Amino acid sequence: MKKVSKKAYASAGVDVDLGNTVKKGIQSVVRSTHGPEVLGKIGGFGGLFRPDFRGMKEPVLVSSVDGVGTKLKIAFATNRHDTIGQDLVNHCINDIAVVGARPLFFLDYLAAERLEPAVFGHILKGFAKACKAGGCALIGGETAQMPGMYKRGEYDVAGCIVGVVDRRKMLDGSSIRPGDLLVGLPSNGLHTNGYSLARKVLFEKLKLGPDAKLPGIAGTLGSELLKVHKNYQPLMAALPEGTLKAAAHITGGGLVDNLPRVLPDSCDAEIDTKAWKMPEIFRLIGEAGKIDPSEMYQVFNMGIGMVLIVPEKAAAATCKLTKGKVIGRMVKGSGLVRL
């Protein structure tokens, strides 16, 4: 029998047949996130979504795109890839939730030196799990094999989300007044930000490994750093209509840079940093790295993943429903944050 030679493209590092094999098993996973709005099948040139805007006077589409940064390095080091997809979806959902939007559909992009079937499967299941929990359809994506761009075993992911909000219910911060209170919703650790600094302190300076056990931290360091970024949209959507005046997703830039994005020019956010218990991982990074506290609050979320701005009279009920805490109040100012 004549020996079949390896295809030229595969010899160059891109195995098309492998890509097709990897993608064959995704139909059932992806379809678990679909409702009647999704048309067509997975694998087309574009995802099809027929929205139902009944009940909305003026529907406004809201979109966002993001990645998970160098948190991927932790996934590579631990060979654990089931949380990364959830991180990406939840981060994107939170970014549109701050204007009052609910998610409609999500698309992903995954690029690697070579597609590893097991790794791809874990990431995809993470996408699907978070989309299903968030009421969001996973309607398409792109996978790319890019030899020479990535190291063996490494990859990058990005995602795009589209949601909708009735214009009259959009959150824009225009109704914020001095005396309104800030309710902080607890984070689940670093979420998806600050990992370059965290890795430099924990792995380079302290010479710790992903399997390290540290006082005050349950499980290994690796599992702590891979905790899934929380999705706050369901909690926000459950609040009585008119409760929320504005919201800020606390990502890169921390409380210092994210809150001003939703504040009017006439008010400052005055935050009591002792109002909540800061997770131990942040104390460890700050002390070991000798990082100025003001920079810590600009790089990390410090235990607060979302800030809701509500009237004082609604604060107690909001805290009860969301398990949040009042962490500050609005005062006269110029749109800044005071820690």
N, C-alpha and C positions, 0 to 999 in steps of 0.2 A: 504494500500500500504506500502511495506517495505521501511523504511527510508534509503536513501543512505548515508553512512558514508563518511566523508571527506577523501580524499586520503592521504596516509601516507606522501608522498613527499610534498604535500601542507601543511600538518600539521607541517612539518619541516621548512616551509617557502618558498618553491619553488613550485609555482603553474604552472605546465606545460600547463594546459588548458588555463590559463590566457595568458601565453606567446603566445600560438597559436592564441588566439583570437586577441591579440594586433597586431600580424604580418599579419593578414588576409587583412587588408586594405592598405597595403603598395605598392601593385603592381602598381597601377596607378601613385602614386607619384614618385616612382623610375623610372618607364618607361619613364616619361617625360624628363629624362636626357639622354636617350639612342639614339644612332644613329645606322646605319647599322653595325658598328663594333662589337656591343654587341650581343653575341649569347646566346642561352639558356634562362632560366627563373630564376627569383628570387626565392631563397629557396634551390638551389642546394648546393652541398658541396664546390663548387668553382665557382667564377665568370669567365665567358668566354669572351675574347676580342680579336678580329681579327684585328690587326693594319694594316694600309695602310701606308707604308713607301715610296711610290713612290715619286720621286723628291728629296730624300735624298741619298747622296752618301754613307754615313756611319752613320746610325742611332745609337744613344747611348741612352739607357734607363736610366732615372734618377728617383730615388725614395727618399721618405722622410716619416717620421712618427712623429706625435706630438700629444699633447693634448692642453687644454686651461687653465690648472692650476687652481688656486683658484678663477678665475673669476666665476667659477661655484657657489661659495658661494653667489655671488650677484644674480644669477639666482634663487637660493633657497630662498633668503631673499625677493625677489620681486615677486616670483612665476611667473616669465616670462622666457620662455624657447625657444622662437622663434629665438633668435639671436645666441645662442651657436653653433648650427650646422653650421651657416654661418661663424662664427669666425674660426672654426676648418678647414673647407675646404679652406678658403681664406689664412689662415696662411700656410697651406701645399703647396698651389699653389705658393705663394711667395717664399717659400724656394727652389723650383726647378726652378723658373723663373730667379733667380740670375745667373744661368749657361746658360741661354738662352733657357731653355726647355719650351715646351707647355704641359699642362696636358692631359693625356689620360683617366685615370680612378682613382676612389677613393673608398676605403673601410672603413667602420666605425666599431667601437667597443663601445658598450654601456653596462655598468654594473650598477645594482641598487639593493637596498635591496628588492624592489618589483617593477615590471613594472607597471607604471601608464599609462593607455591608452592615456589620454589627453596630458600628458607630452611627452610621446614617439612620439606622432603625431606631436607636435610642433618642437621637435628636428629633426625629420626626414624631415619635410617640409623645415627646415633650411638647412639641407644637400642638399636637392634637388634643392632649390632655388639658392644656391651658385654654385653648380655643373653646373646647366643649364647656369647660367650667365658666368661661367668660361670656358664653352666648355668642360666640364669634365663629364664622365659617372659615375654614382653611380652604381656599378655592384655587390655589396654584402656587407655584414656586419655580425656582431654577437651581439646578446643580451644575457645577463646573469643575472639571479636573484641570488643574493649572500647574503642571510640573515646572519647577524653577521659580515659582512664586511663593510656595509654601514648603516648609520642612516636612519630611516624612512623618505622618501621624498628626499633623496639624491642619486646622481648617479655620475658616471665618464664616460667621453667619450675620445676616441682616434681615430686617423685616419691615414691611409696610402695612399699615392698618388704615382702614377707612371706616368711619362711623357717621352717625347722624344726630343732630339736635334740632329741635324746633327753635327758630330764631328768637322767639319771645321768651324762651327759657334758657338762653345762653348765659353763661356766667362770665362777666367781663370786669367785675370789681368796681363798677361805677357807683354802686350803692353803698360801698364801704364808708363807715363813719367812725370818728373817734368813739371809743367805748365798746365797739364790737370786740368779740373775743376770738382768740386763735385756739382751735382744738387740734392737737397733734395726734396722728394715728401711728402706733408703734411700727417700726420697721422690723425686718427679719434678719438684721445684720447689715452687711455692706450693700446688699442688693446688687446693683451692677456698676457701682462707681467707686473710684479711689483705689482700684486694684494695683495699679502701677506703684503707688506709694506703699501700699500694704505689703506687696511682695518684696519691695526693696528692704523694708524694715524687718519683716518676719523671716524671709528666706535668705536674704543676703547679709543683713547685719546680725541677726540673732542666730543664723545658721540652722533654723528649724526646718523640719521636713513636714510633708502633708500628714504623716501619721503621728505627729507630736501631740501629746496630751498636755493641756495647760490648765492651771488652777482657774476655777470659775467658768470654764467652758466645757459644756457637755460634749462628749464625742471627740473626734480628732480635729486638728486644725483644718485639715482639708474639708471635712464635712461642715465645719462652721463657715468656711469661706464659700461653700457651694449652696448654702441655704437659699431657697427660691425667693426671688423678688415677689413681694405680695401684690395682688390685684385688689385695689381699693374700690373699684367702680361699683360693684354690687352694694357695698355699704353706703356709698354716696347716693346711689339711685334709690335706696330705701328710705332716705330722709324725707320728711314731709315737704311738699312743694313750697318753695319760698324760704326754706331754712338757710340754704347756702347762698352766700353773697359772692364768694370766690374760693378757689382752691389752688394749691401749689404742690406739684409733685417734686419731692426733694431728691434730686438726682445730682449729677455733677455740678458743683457750685454750692452744694449744701443749702442750708437755711439762708445764708448770707446773700447768695446770688439768685436763688429761685423765687423767693417770696416777692422781691421787688418787681418781678415780671407781671404780677397781678395787682399791685398796689396803685391807688390813685396818687397823684403828685402832692396831695394835701395831707397824707397820713403816713406815719411810720409804724412799723410792727415792733413792739417792745416785747422781747422774749425772755422769760425766766428759765435759764438753762438748768436750774435745780428742780424744775417742776416734774421731770420724769427721770427714771433710772436709765442711765446710759449703759448699753451693753458692754460687757467686759472686754470684748475684742477691740473696741475703740480706745479704752484706757490703755490696753497693752500696746497698741500701735503708737499712741501719743507719747507715752512715757519712754518706751524703748527707742523711739526715733527722735526723742527730744524735740517734738514738733510743737510750735506755738499753738495754744488753744484756739486762737482766732483763725489760724489756717486749718485746723482740724474741722471747724464748723463750716469752712468754705470748700473742703474737699469731700468730706463724708456726710452722711445724713445724721450721724450721731444718735441713732435710735428713733428718729422721726421720719417716716416714709412719705407722709402726706399731711399737709396742713389745710384745715378747713376754717374759713372765716365766717362766723355766724353772729347774729344779734345776741346780746348778753342773755336775754330771756330764753333763748333756745339752746344755750350752751349745755345745761345739765342733761337735757333730753338727748342731745347729740352725742354727748360722752357716753351715756348709757347704751345707746343703740350701736355705736361704733367701737366701744371699749377704748375710746381715746381719752386724752386728758387736756384740760385747759393749760396751755403753755405760755400764754401772753395775751396782750390786748393791743388794740389800735389806738394810737395817740396822734395828736397834731404833728405834722412834720412835712417831709418832702419826698416820700416814697422810698425810704431806706429801712434797713433792719437794725435794731439795737439789741445787742445781746447783753 
